[in-house]
Amino acid sequence: MATPDTAARETGAKDCPVCKGTGEVSRTVQVGRKRRAVGKQTGFCLNCLGSGEAPAE
């Protein structure tokens, strides 16, 4: 039986510097002509594409 892919990735993986390993980042939501900040919205990290691991260079 083959080893799971997650075990192979966890050994040498480092946390993403942008999302700090969570896979999510928060963005400020702005509305109106004066661009008032009304809250925050979470989404997946575009640096690591939500995996939480540092991308290969």
N, C-alpha and C positions, 0 to 999 in steps of 0.2 A: 504494500500500500504506500502511496506517495505521501510525502510530508505536506502538511497544509501550507499554503502560501503565506499566511499571516505569521507563522513562526519564522520563516526565512526573512521576512521584512523587518520584524521587530528587533532583530539582533543588531543590525548596523544602521538603523534609521535614527535620524536626529529630528528634533521638533522643528517645525517651520518657524522662522524668525518673525513672520508677520502675524500669524494667528496663535503662536506659542503652543502648537500641537492640538488645538481644539477643532480646527477645520472650519470655524466660523469667525466672521468679523462683523463689527457693528458700524453702520454708516448713519450719519445725521440726516434726517428727513427735513427738507426745506420746502416751504410753500410761499406763494405770493410773489409779487413783483419785487419786494424788498428782501426776498429769500429768508424769511423768518424760520428759525429752527423750532420744530414742533415735537420732535422726539427722535428715537433711534430705531433702526430696522436692522435685523441680522440677516446675513446671507453667507454662502460658503466662500471660503478664501480662494481668490483667483491665483494666488502664488502657488499653492499646492493642490488646487482643485478639490478642496474639502477632505483630503486624506490626512492632513495633520503632519505629514512627513516633509522634510526639507527636499526640494526638487534637486535632481541630479544636475551638476554643472557641466 
